[in-house]
Amino acid sequence: MGENDIRVLLELKKQYKKITATIVEPSPDMISTFKENVSNIGALLDGVEFVWYTMTLEEYMEREHVVQQFHCIFLNGVIDYFKNLAESLKYLYKSVDKNGLIAIVNVSVNNVFSAMCEQYPNLMFDFEVVPTKNLIPILDDVGSRYTVSEMEAMVDITTCMQEDSEIGNLMLDIFTHVANFRETAPKDLVDDVIQFLTSPGLLLHRSDDSVVICNSREIGRASCRERV
């Protein structure tokens, strides 16, 4: 948790000596892991002040009666969890300085989560992939300029084939959005999910040593320079 955010901060540190990073994340475990990763980075993040909010964006919106202004808002794989996509994006747009930027990392149609939601709607009932194209009317409505590009990515799922692999089992939990999936799901469902993950639509490479699948994402950049 927080690895990509830290990479962004390290890049920003090259230009700015002092940065205030506001982190909004509802999971205490995720916050704890993020803080641990920050601590491991050490002096490279000197000058970065962290403000932590263990809550959802909706709870943050209700808490902050005065809209705080940010130079950059980084949304990494979170818009699928927004209860009201339009309301949340419009709030975030208002929260960005007139010369600021919103960067959105979203799943693409060539992503394992998109494929899982389509293949197992009953299993992934609490998770709905929001296509990037659904963001366009909202950004148009607020008058934002934006660009969208696809970032090719792949993930090695070799350990998912190994029943005793802790990492592999955690990956299955992430892919299915079910805690302890291998231990709690019927064996035929587990086998079916693993077989699906290695199906031609997702599989990029398979050998005796590794199994690699496609996990591409889309990067959206919304500029707030041209408000209308």
N, C-alpha and C positions, 0 to 999 in steps of 0.2 A: 504494500500500500504506500502510495506517495512517490514511487520511483520516478514516474514521468513528471510529476509536479516538481520534484527536486531538480530534474534535468532542466526544466524550464527556468527555475530560479537561478541555477548556475549560469545559464546563458544570459539572463538579465543582469546578474552580478558583474558581468564583463563591462556593462555600460553604467550601472547605477551602484553607488557605494552603499546606500541604505534602501531597504525594501521592507514593506510591511506585507506579510502574507496572511490572509484570512482564510482559514480552512474550515469548511462546513461539511461534516460527515456524521451521520447518525449512529454508526457503529463504534462503541467504545474500544472494541478490539482493533478495528482499523485505525482509529486515532492513536492507540498505543503503539501499533506497528509503525505508523508514520513517524511518531516522535522518536522511536528507536532508530529508524533510518536516518532521521535528521541528526541524531546524536552521533551516529557512525560516520557521517560526513565530516563532522568536526569544524575546523577553522575555515573550510571552503565556504561555509554559509555565514561567516561572521558578517555582521551588518544587516542580516535578515531577522526581523522581529516577527514571530509567529503569534497569531491570535487564533485560539482553538474554540470551535463551537461544535459540541456533540449533539447534533440535531439535524433534522431534515431541512431542505431549502424552504419548505412551506412554514416550518416552525420559525426559521430565521426571518422570513418575510413578516410574520406576525409580530416577532419580537422587536424588529427594527422599525420604529414608527417614522423615523427620518431616514430616507433612502441614502445610504452611504455611497460615496463615489469612489470608483476604482479605475486605474489606468488599464488594467487587463483582467479579464475573467477567463479562467481556464476550466472548461467542462470536459472531463475525461470519462466517457462511458457512463454518464449519469442521466441523460435526458430520458432514457427508457423508464426511469423511476419517478419522473415528475407526475404528480396527480393531475395537474392541469398544465399542459404543455404551453399553450398560448399565454396564459397568465404568468407563468414562471419566466418565460423568455422575455416578455414585455417588461417585467420587473427588473430582470437582469440588464436589459438594454438601458433602462432608465438609470441603472446603477453604474454605468460606464461613463467616464469622462468624455467630453465631446471629441477629444482626439484619441480616444481609447479603442480597445479591440476586444471582441469576444472570440475565443478559439474553442471550437467544439470538435471533440474526437468522438465519432459515432460509428456504430457497426454498419457495414455495407451489406449489400445483397450477397456478396461472396464471403460472408462471415459465418463462422460455425454457429453462433447464437441465432442468426436468421434461419439457418437450416434446421436447427433443433426446434425452434418455435413452430415451424411449418410441419415438421415431421411428427412432433409429439405435443400437440396443443393441450392435452390433458395433463401432461407432465409439467409443462412450462406455463401453467395457468396464471401464475403470479408475475409473469414477466412478458412484456409485449414490446417487440422491437419497433422503434419509431424510425421509419425511413427518413433519410435526410431530406427527401423531396417534401415531406410534411412540414419542414421548417420554413421553406421558401415563402409561402403565403404570409406567415407571421412576420418574417423579416421585411417583406414587401410592405406590409401594413404599417410598420413603424418607420419605414423610409430608410432602411439600412442598405448600404452596399455590401456585397458579400461575394465570396468565391468558394467553390467546392472542388476538392481534389481527392483522388483515391490513393491510399497508402497501402501498397502491397505488403502483406505480412504472412508469416507462416509460424506454425507452432509444432514442436516435436511432441507427439503423444505416445511415444514408445512405452513410457512407464504405465500408461493406462491399460496396457495389455498384461501387466504384472499384478496379480491379485494382492501380493504382499507389499506393494510399493505405496508408501505414504504419499509421495508426491503425485503418483498416478491416481490414487483415490481422491485426493484433493482436487485434481484437475477434473475428474468426473463430477464432483460436487459442483464445481464452477460451471461446467458445461450444462448440467441438468437443473441447476438451482435447487438441488435437494441435498441437505446435509446427510453425510454418511450414506450416500446413494448405494454404493456397492453392498453395504451391510444390510440395508433396510429394504431395498427393492427386490422383487422376484428375480431369480437368476436368469430366466428367459428374457426379461426386460433389460437387464444389465448386458447380456450377450447381444441383444438386438441393438442397443445404443452403441456399443463398441463396434459392431459390424457397420452401423450407419456412419460412424465417424470415419471409417476407412473406405466408404463408398466412393465411386468415381467422381461424384460431384464435389467432394471435399479433398480427396487424396491428391497430394502433389508428388510424393515420393515414398516408396516402400522398398526396404531391403531386409536382409537378415538382421541388421543391427538397428534400424530406425524406421519410424513411421512419421511422416510429416504431412500436415494438412494445411489448407488455406484458412487464414483468419484475418482477411483484409479489413481495413477501416477507412472511413471517409473523414476528411479534415475540412471543417467549415470555418471560414474566417469572416466575421461580420464587423465592418468598420462603422464607427459612430461619428465620423467626420461630417457626414452629409445628412444631418437630421432634417426632416421636413414636417 
